[in-house]
């Protein structure tokens, strides 16, 4: 009789923890966003429900557009597996958008890391050169653009923010202003 109660108590405790876990991770995120007059929101989409994650895509329109994707995921910290899969997902969204908007195939070349500050959060961003292989030659379009990808944890909201920013050389001067305008 006593062992049966212990088993029931253990199962109940396990189910309670599981319910709390599911409830926490299913709470909708407050998507990180940016405020810059030259960048327009063009897409907002839910990525997953547990953990809850959403991304917003911004474009600075031009013949050679800049593309910013900001994903927000509900986490008490950044677990390695969640971080890796959502970072890759965000990077893939950005790569697909570059291919679509530039009409190209691309080759990514890893260049290194850089450290940036985003609203009192230190972020290590991977830097890539994106070589654009145009399907039809275009002398006025760049052959290489930049892609910076990074993430940070926003303790205030228990959310992790993942950023992928692809931009041509003509918008390189926007980098600091765009990155500093991201809010979680």
Short mmCIF file of the C-alpha atoms (twelve columns), coordinates in Angstrom:
data_MODEL
# 
_entry.id   MODEL 
# 
loop_
_atom_site.group_PDB 
_atom_site.id 
_atom_site.type_symbol 
_atom_site.label_atom_id 
_atom_site.label_alt_id 
_atom_site.label_comp_id 
_atom_site.label_asym_id 
_atom_site.label_seq_id 
_atom_site.Cartn_x 
_atom_site.Cartn_y 
_atom_site.Cartn_z 
_atom_site.pdbx_PDB_model_num 
ATOM 1   C CA . UNK A 1   0.000  0.000  0.000   1 
ATOM 2   C CA . UNK A 2   2.809  2.405  0.945   1 
ATOM 3   C CA . UNK A 3   4.763  1.656  -2.266  1 
ATOM 4   C CA . UNK A 4   1.680  2.317  -4.366  1 
ATOM 5   C CA . UNK A 5   1.310  5.794  -2.831  1 
ATOM 6   C CA . UNK A 6   4.986  6.551  -3.468  1 
ATOM 7   C CA . UNK A 7   4.655  5.536  -7.100  1 
ATOM 8   C CA . UNK A 8   1.509  7.641  -7.530  1 
ATOM 9   C CA . UNK A 9   3.201  10.619 -5.819  1 
ATOM 10  C CA . UNK A 10  6.283  10.252 -8.031  1 
ATOM 11  C CA . UNK A 11  4.200  10.040 -11.206 1 
ATOM 12  C CA . UNK A 12  2.090  13.023 -10.102 1 
ATOM 13  C CA . UNK A 13  5.205  15.085 -9.382  1 
ATOM 14  C CA . UNK A 14  6.679  14.154 -12.759 1 
ATOM 15  C CA . UNK A 15  3.448  15.099 -14.572 1 
ATOM 16  C CA . UNK A 16  3.267  18.404 -12.678 1 
ATOM 17  C CA . UNK A 17  6.833  19.305 -13.709 1 
ATOM 18  C CA . UNK A 18  6.053  18.298 -17.290 1 
ATOM 19  C CA . UNK A 19  2.907  20.481 -17.284 1 
ATOM 20  C CA . UNK A 20  4.858  23.477 -15.916 1 
ATOM 21  C CA . UNK A 21  7.559  22.938 -18.550 1 
ATOM 22  C CA . UNK A 22  4.995  22.756 -21.388 1 
ATOM 23  C CA . UNK A 23  3.123  25.805 -20.084 1 
ATOM 24  C CA . UNK A 24  6.295  27.928 -19.821 1 
ATOM 25  C CA . UNK A 25  7.552  27.051 -23.299 1 
ATOM 26  C CA . UNK A 26  4.166  27.514 -24.961 1 
ATOM 27  C CA . UNK A 27  3.658  31.088 -23.679 1 
ATOM 28  C CA . UNK A 28  3.745  33.292 -26.785 1 
ATOM 29  C CA . UNK A 29  6.919  35.327 -27.198 1 
ATOM 30  C CA . UNK A 30  7.006  39.082 -27.486 1 
ATOM 31  C CA . UNK A 31  8.914  39.267 -30.768 1 
ATOM 32  C CA . UNK A 32  12.107 41.293 -30.770 1 
ATOM 33  C CA . UNK A 33  11.835 44.094 -33.287 1 
ATOM 34  C CA . UNK A 34  13.799 46.949 -34.740 1 
ATOM 35  C CA . UNK A 35  12.958 50.555 -35.377 1 
ATOM 36  C CA . UNK A 36  14.704 52.112 -38.338 1 
ATOM 37  C CA . UNK A 37  12.973 54.430 -40.811 1 
ATOM 38  C CA . UNK A 38  14.551 52.847 -43.905 1 
ATOM 39  C CA . UNK A 39  13.755 49.208 -43.040 1 
ATOM 40  C CA . UNK A 40  10.222 47.881 -43.496 1 
ATOM 41  C CA . UNK A 41  8.686  44.766 -41.947 1 
ATOM 42  C CA . UNK A 42  7.764  42.403 -44.792 1 
ATOM 43  C CA . UNK A 43  7.073  39.120 -43.030 1 
ATOM 44  C CA . UNK A 44  6.164  37.790 -39.590 1 
ATOM 45  C CA . UNK A 45  5.812  34.067 -38.985 1 
ATOM 46  C CA . UNK A 46  5.599  31.551 -36.158 1 
ATOM 47  C CA . UNK A 47  8.455  29.009 -36.251 1 
ATOM 48  C CA . UNK A 48  7.488  26.562 -33.475 1 
ATOM 49  C CA . UNK A 49  4.961  26.295 -30.668 1 
ATOM 50  C CA . UNK A 50  7.083  24.438 -28.069 1 
ATOM 51  C CA . UNK A 51  9.323  26.246 -27.469 1 
ATOM 52  C CA . UNK A 52  7.354  29.176 -28.795 1 
ATOM 53  C CA . UNK A 53  9.350  30.994 -31.485 1 
ATOM 54  C CA . UNK A 54  8.589  33.659 -34.070 1 
ATOM 55  C CA . UNK A 55  10.582 35.640 -36.617 1 
ATOM 56  C CA . UNK A 56  10.208 39.010 -38.298 1 
ATOM 57  C CA . UNK A 57  11.899 39.939 -41.585 1 
ATOM 58  C CA . UNK A 58  12.812 43.510 -42.473 1 
ATOM 59  C CA . UNK A 59  13.999 44.781 -45.867 1 
ATOM 60  C CA . UNK A 60  15.732 47.975 -46.878 1 
ATOM 61  C CA . UNK A 61  14.469 48.256 -50.411 1 
ATOM 62  C CA . UNK A 62  16.823 48.890 -53.286 1 
ATOM 63  C CA . UNK A 63  18.138 47.160 -56.376 1 
ATOM 64  C CA . UNK A 64  20.580 45.661 -53.841 1 
ATOM 65  C CA . UNK A 65  18.432 45.193 -50.706 1 
ATOM 66  C CA . UNK A 66  19.547 44.678 -47.113 1 
ATOM 67  C CA . UNK A 67  17.744 41.877 -45.253 1 
ATOM 68  C CA . UNK A 68  17.365 41.572 -41.486 1 
ATOM 69  C CA . UNK A 69  15.745 38.535 -39.834 1 
ATOM 70  C CA . UNK A 70  15.118 38.630 -36.075 1 
ATOM 71  C CA . UNK A 71  13.894 35.412 -34.430 1 
ATOM 72  C CA . UNK A 72  12.650 35.279 -30.840 1 
ATOM 73  C CA . UNK A 73  12.380 31.996 -28.913 1 
ATOM 74  C CA . UNK A 74  11.034 31.330 -25.397 1 
ATOM 75  C CA . UNK A 75  13.871 29.892 -23.276 1 
ATOM 76  C CA . UNK A 76  15.107 30.236 -19.706 1 
ATOM 77  C CA . UNK A 77  18.590 30.113 -21.304 1 
ATOM 78  C CA . UNK A 78  19.936 29.093 -24.702 1 
ATOM 79  C CA . UNK A 79  20.102 25.284 -24.803 1 
ATOM 80  C CA . UNK A 80  22.725 24.174 -27.297 1 
ATOM 81  C CA . UNK A 81  20.321 22.130 -29.467 1 
ATOM 82  C CA . UNK A 82  17.618 24.827 -29.593 1 
ATOM 83  C CA . UNK A 83  20.223 27.507 -30.258 1 
ATOM 84  C CA . UNK A 84  21.841 25.520 -33.074 1 
ATOM 85  C CA . UNK A 85  18.628 24.573 -34.847 1 
ATOM 86  C CA . UNK A 86  17.044 28.045 -34.631 1 
ATOM 87  C CA . UNK A 87  20.286 29.778 -35.567 1 
ATOM 88  C CA . UNK A 88  20.533 27.570 -38.667 1 
ATOM 89  C CA . UNK A 89  16.822 28.096 -39.417 1 
ATOM 90  C CA . UNK A 90  17.215 31.887 -39.226 1 
ATOM 91  C CA . UNK A 91  20.338 31.749 -41.380 1 
ATOM 92  C CA . UNK A 92  18.485 29.601 -43.962 1 
ATOM 93  C CA . UNK A 93  15.566 32.075 -44.105 1 
ATOM 94  C CA . UNK A 94  18.035 34.876 -44.782 1 
ATOM 95  C CA . UNK A 95  19.927 32.881 -47.418 1 
ATOM 96  C CA . UNK A 96  16.658 32.028 -49.213 1 
ATOM 97  C CA . UNK A 97  15.626 35.676 -49.191 1 
ATOM 98  C CA . UNK A 98  19.025 36.735 -50.612 1 
ATOM 99  C CA . UNK A 99  18.646 34.162 -53.412 1 
ATOM 100 C CA . UNK A 100 15.107 35.368 -54.166 1 
ATOM 101 C CA . UNK A 101 15.731 39.121 -54.025 1 
ATOM 102 C CA . UNK A 102 19.062 39.075 -55.873 1 
ATOM 103 C CA . UNK A 103 18.159 36.267 -58.329 1 
ATOM 104 C CA . UNK A 104 21.327 34.311 -57.528 1 
ATOM 105 C CA . UNK A 105 22.886 31.138 -56.254 1 
ATOM 106 C CA . UNK A 106 25.187 31.795 -53.306 1 
ATOM 107 C CA . UNK A 107 28.403 30.562 -51.758 1 
ATOM 108 C CA . UNK A 108 29.024 31.368 -48.083 1 
ATOM 109 C CA . UNK A 109 32.575 31.847 -46.843 1 
ATOM 110 C CA . UNK A 110 33.118 32.119 -43.088 1 
ATOM 111 C CA . UNK A 111 35.301 35.166 -42.298 1 
ATOM 112 C CA . UNK A 112 35.439 35.147 -38.485 1 
ATOM 113 C CA . UNK A 113 33.662 36.682 -35.527 1 
ATOM 114 C CA . UNK A 114 32.969 40.160 -34.274 1 
ATOM 115 C CA . UNK A 115 31.633 41.393 -30.957 1 
ATOM 116 C CA . UNK A 116 28.784 43.908 -30.949 1 
ATOM 117 C CA . UNK A 117 26.662 45.525 -28.245 1 
ATOM 118 C CA . UNK A 118 22.887 45.369 -28.606 1 
ATOM 119 C CA . UNK A 119 21.120 47.277 -25.833 1 
ATOM 120 C CA . UNK A 120 23.546 46.228 -23.078 1 
ATOM 121 C CA . UNK A 121 23.888 42.670 -24.409 1 
ATOM 122 C CA . UNK A 122 27.254 41.527 -25.734 1 
ATOM 123 C CA . UNK A 123 26.745 39.471 -28.887 1 
ATOM 124 C CA . UNK A 124 29.327 37.434 -30.768 1 
ATOM 125 C CA . UNK A 125 28.338 37.438 -34.428 1 
ATOM 126 C CA . UNK A 126 29.683 35.105 -37.110 1 
ATOM 127 C CA . UNK A 127 30.728 37.032 -40.209 1 
ATOM 128 C CA . UNK A 128 30.340 35.597 -43.715 1 
ATOM 129 C CA . UNK A 129 31.076 36.813 -47.201 1 
ATOM 130 C CA . UNK A 130 28.201 35.823 -49.490 1 
ATOM 131 C CA . UNK A 131 29.384 35.361 -53.054 1 
ATOM 132 C CA . UNK A 132 26.536 36.046 -55.462 1 
ATOM 133 C CA . UNK A 133 26.470 33.869 -58.580 1 
ATOM 134 C CA . UNK A 134 24.063 35.724 -60.853 1 
ATOM 135 C CA . UNK A 135 21.902 33.676 -63.185 1 
ATOM 136 C CA . UNK A 136 22.124 36.569 -65.673 1 
ATOM 137 C CA . UNK A 137 25.199 38.838 -65.551 1 
ATOM 138 C CA . UNK A 138 24.670 42.298 -64.063 1 
ATOM 139 C CA . UNK A 139 27.526 44.801 -64.001 1 
ATOM 140 C CA . UNK A 140 25.836 47.184 -61.539 1 
ATOM 141 C CA . UNK A 141 25.126 44.624 -58.817 1 
ATOM 142 C CA . UNK A 142 27.644 43.555 -56.149 1 
ATOM 143 C CA . UNK A 143 29.518 40.289 -56.432 1 
ATOM 144 C CA . UNK A 144 29.824 39.921 -52.648 1 
ATOM 145 C CA . UNK A 145 27.571 40.963 -49.767 1 
ATOM 146 C CA . UNK A 146 27.986 40.464 -46.005 1 
ATOM 147 C CA . UNK A 147 26.020 38.200 -43.673 1 
ATOM 148 C CA . UNK A 148 26.332 38.538 -39.894 1 
ATOM 149 C CA . UNK A 149 24.610 36.006 -37.624 1 
ATOM 150 C CA . UNK A 150 24.435 36.030 -33.823 1 
ATOM 151 C CA . UNK A 151 22.248 35.465 -30.776 1 
ATOM 152 C CA . UNK A 152 21.788 36.675 -27.229 1 
ATOM 153 C CA . UNK A 153 19.599 35.940 -24.232 1 
ATOM 154 C CA . UNK A 154 17.098 38.590 -23.128 1 
ATOM 155 C CA . UNK A 155 16.744 37.877 -19.393 1 
ATOM 156 C CA . UNK A 156 13.927 40.363 -18.935 1 
ATOM 157 C CA . UNK A 157 11.528 38.271 -21.038 1 
ATOM 158 C CA . UNK A 158 13.117 34.789 -20.845 1 
ATOM 159 C CA . UNK A 159 13.621 34.939 -24.599 1 
ATOM 160 C CA . UNK A 160 16.578 34.331 -26.847 1 
ATOM 161 C CA . UNK A 161 17.056 36.626 -29.819 1 
ATOM 162 C CA . UNK A 162 18.690 35.365 -33.025 1 
ATOM 163 C CA . UNK A 163 19.753 37.862 -35.671 1 
ATOM 164 C CA . UNK A 164 20.781 37.363 -39.306 1 
ATOM 165 C CA . UNK A 165 21.665 40.508 -41.234 1 
ATOM 166 C CA . UNK A 166 22.619 40.399 -44.929 1 
ATOM 167 C CA . UNK A 167 23.659 43.650 -46.545 1 
ATOM 168 C CA . UNK A 168 25.480 44.919 -49.648 1 
ATOM 169 C CA . UNK A 169 28.553 47.167 -49.383 1 
ATOM 170 C CA . UNK A 170 26.454 50.316 -49.990 1 
ATOM 171 C CA . UNK A 171 24.602 49.691 -46.694 1 
ATOM 172 C CA . UNK A 172 27.654 48.711 -44.606 1 
ATOM 173 C CA . UNK A 173 27.435 52.035 -42.797 1 
ATOM 174 C CA . UNK A 174 23.926 51.048 -41.567 1 
ATOM 175 C CA . UNK A 175 25.271 48.143 -39.485 1 
ATOM 176 C CA . UNK A 176 25.763 49.851 -36.112 1 
ATOM 177 C CA . UNK A 177 22.543 51.837 -36.368 1 
ATOM 178 C CA . UNK A 178 20.449 48.814 -37.415 1 
ATOM 179 C CA . UNK A 179 21.924 46.485 -34.788 1 
ATOM 180 C CA . UNK A 180 21.520 49.037 -32.001 1 
ATOM 181 C CA . UNK A 181 17.850 49.568 -32.944 1 
ATOM 182 C CA . UNK A 182 16.921 45.946 -32.113 1 
ATOM 183 C CA . UNK A 183 14.714 45.744 -29.014 1 
ATOM 184 C CA . UNK A 184 13.745 42.663 -27.027 1 
# 
